[in-house]
Amino acid sequence: MTPRLFIANKAYSSWSLRPWLLLTEFGIPFDETVIPMYRPETRAEMLAVSPNGKMPALHDGAVVVPESLAIVEYLAEGYPDLAIWPRDRAARALARAISSEMHAGFMKLRQTCPTNFRRTPKAIAIDEGVRADVVRIEAIWADARARFGNHGPFLFGAFSAADAMYAPVVNRFHAYAIPMSPASRAYMDAVMALPSWRAWIAGAEAEPWHHTGYDDI
């Protein structure tokens, strides 16, 4: 049975992007169902397919895996022939560490620059808290690239789960025209050139749902 990934709006859901990008980029077959946010029925529809009432959630037969990082680990275990995490042990440890940091942190950036894949790039005022998040993320990217990125344009050379975890940040930096170092911009360009990224953008642009809380920033 083909797994089914339940996601929220492609235009706005950073969490949904991560496993979707990973599945698509690694060529793992899956079906998808979009449950749009911010409707009266949204909560009930999400609870019907995810025990925490949030997206994404992966259904694989009788197995239900909510939450993006858990889905990544489930896929890595289920497809050991694919380098979802880097093969090198030290690289894999760093990839998991920085993915966990992304998963749990950078709240100022999230709050000030919400994900919007339809946004025409335009700068907004950012405070020192956001700037500190940006500095830390650029340092993470530079460290991973310097230590393990010699054989490709991504954080660990080849595309991996770590890149999927940081993909929403690429959107935030691009959509809010945040100044980047040349090395960070080159990494962002590599992510944004992925066929899977372009397919997600096309899906976001085709969606009929709009939310002024995102679009009016």
C-alpha positions in Angstrom: 0.0 0.0 0.0 1.3 3.4 -0.9 1.9 5.7 2.1 -0.3 8.8 2.3 1.1 12.1 3.6 -1.5 14.5 5.1 -0.3 18.1 4.8 -1.6 21.6 5.4 -1.6 24.4 2.8 1.5 24.3 0.6 1.5 28.1 0.6 2.0 28.4 4.4 2.9 25.1 6.0 6.7 24.9 6.7 6.2 21.7 8.7 4.4 19.9 5.8 7.1 20.9 3.4 9.8 18.9 5.1 8.7 15.3 4.7 7.0 16.1 1.4 10.3 17.4 0.0 12.2 14.4 1.3 9.7 11.9 -0.1 9.7 13.7 -3.5 13.4 14.3 -3.8 14.2 10.7 -2.9 11.6 9.3 -5.3 9.6 7.5 -2.6 6.1 6.9 -3.9 3.3 8.5 -1.8 -0.1 9.9 -2.1 -1.0 13.3 -0.5 -4.0 14.9 1.0 -4.2 18.6 1.8 -6.2 19.8 4.7 -6.5 23.6 4.5 -5.9 25.6 7.6 -8.0 28.3 9.2 -11.5 26.9 8.4 -14.2 25.9 11.0 -13.8 22.3 10.1 -9.9 22.2 10.0 -9.4 21.0 13.5 -11.8 18.1 13.3 -10.4 17.0 9.9 -6.8 17.1 11.2 -7.7 15.2 14.4 -9.3 12.5 12.3 -5.9 11.7 10.7 -3.4 12.9 13.3 -3.5 12.3 17.0 -2.0 15.7 17.8 -4.4 17.5 15.4 -1.5 18.9 13.4 0.0 18.4 10.0 1.9 16.7 8.6 1.0 13.1 9.4 2.1 10.0 7.4 -0.1 7.0 7.1 1.7 3.8 6.1 -0.8 0.9 6.4 -1.8 0.7 10.0 1.1 3.0 11.1 0.4 6.6 11.7 3.4 8.9 12.2 2.6 12.5 13.1 5.2 15.3 13.3 7.8 16.1 10.6 11.1 14.9 12.3 9.5 11.6 13.4 8.4 11.1 9.8 11.9 11.7 8.6 13.3 9.1 11.0 10.6 6.6 10.0 11.5 7.0 6.3 15.2 6.7 7.1 14.5 3.4 8.8 12.1 2.2 6.1 14.5 3.0 3.2 18.0 2.1 4.5 19.3 1.9 0.9 18.7 5.7 0.5 21.1 8.2 2.1 18.3 10.1 3.9 20.8 10.9 6.6 24.5 11.1 5.6 26.3 7.8 5.5 29.4 9.0 7.4 28.8 8.7 11.2 30.2 12.0 12.2 28.2 13.8 9.4 25.1 11.9 10.4 25.4 13.0 14.0 25.8 16.6 13.0 22.9 16.4 10.6 20.7 15.1 13.3 21.9 17.7 15.8 21.3 20.7 13.5 17.9 19.2 12.4 16.8 19.0 16.0 18.0 22.6 16.6 15.9 23.7 13.6 12.9 21.7 14.8 12.9 23.3 18.3 14.4 26.7 17.8 14.6 30.0 16.0 11.3 31.3 17.3 12.0 35.0 16.6 12.6 34.2 13.0 9.4 32.0 12.8 7.3 34.7 14.4 8.5 37.7 12.4 8.9 36.0 9.1 6.1 33.4 8.7 6.4 30.9 5.8 4.8 32.1 2.6 5.7 30.4 -0.6 3.6 32.8 -2.7 5.3 35.9 -1.3 7.0 38.3 -3.7 10.4 38.9 -2.0 10.3 42.1 0.0 12.3 43.2 3.0 10.7 43.9 6.4 12.1 45.4 9.6 13.8 42.7 11.7 15.0 43.1 15.3 18.1 41.8 17.0 16.4 38.6 18.0 15.7 37.7 14.4 19.2 38.8 13.4 20.7 36.5 16.0 18.7 33.6 14.6 19.9 34.4 11.1 23.5 34.6 12.3 23.2 31.2 14.0 21.7 29.5 11.0 24.3 30.9 8.6 27.0 29.6 11.0 25.3 26.1 11.0 25.2 26.1 7.2 28.9 27.2 6.9 30.1 24.6 9.4 28.3 21.7 7.8 29.4 22.8 4.3 33.0 23.3 5.5 33.2 19.9 7.2 31.1 17.7 5.0 29.9 19.5 1.9 32.8 19.0 -0.4 31.0 16.7 -2.8 27.9 18.7 -3.6 26.0 21.9 -3.1 24.0 20.9 0.0 24.8 20.9 3.7 26.4 17.5 3.6 27.2 17.4 -0.1 24.3 15.4 -1.4 20.7 16.3 -0.5 19.7 14.9 2.9 17.1 15.2 5.6 19.0 18.1 7.0 18.3 20.1 3.9 14.7 19.2 4.1 14.6 20.4 7.7 16.1 23.8 6.7 14.1 24.3 3.5 11.5 26.5 5.2 14.3 28.7 6.4 15.4 29.1 2.8 12.0 30.3 2.0 12.0 32.8 4.9 15.3 34.2 4.0 14.4 34.6 0.3 10.8 35.8 0.8 11.7 38.5 3.3 14.9 39.5 1.4 17.1 39.0 4.4 20.8 39.8 3.5 22.8 36.7 3.1 26.5 35.9 2.7 27.5 34.7 -0.8 28.0 31.2 0.5 24.5 31.1 2.2 22.9 32.5 -1.0 24.6 29.8 -3.1 23.2 27.1 -0.8 19.8 28.7 -0.9 19.9 28.7 -4.7 20.8 25.0 -4.8 17.8 24.2 -2.6 15.5 26.4 -4.7 16.7 24.7 -7.9 15.5 21.3 -6.7 12.7 19.8 -8.9 10.9 19.0 -5.7 11.1 22.6 -4.5 9.7 23.9 -7.8 6.9 21.4 -7.7 6.0 22.5 -4.2 6.0 26.2 -5.3 3.7 25.3 -8.2 1.3 23.6 -5.9 1.3 26.6 -3.5 0.6 29.0 -6.3 -2.3 26.8 -7.5 -4.0 26.7 -4.1 -7.3 28.7 -3.8 -6.9 29.4 -0.1 -5.6 32.7 1.2 -4.9 34.0 4.7 -4.4 37.7 5.2 -2.4 37.1 8.4 0.3 35.8 6.1 -0.3 37.6 2.9 -0.5 41.1 4.3 2.9 41.1 6.0 
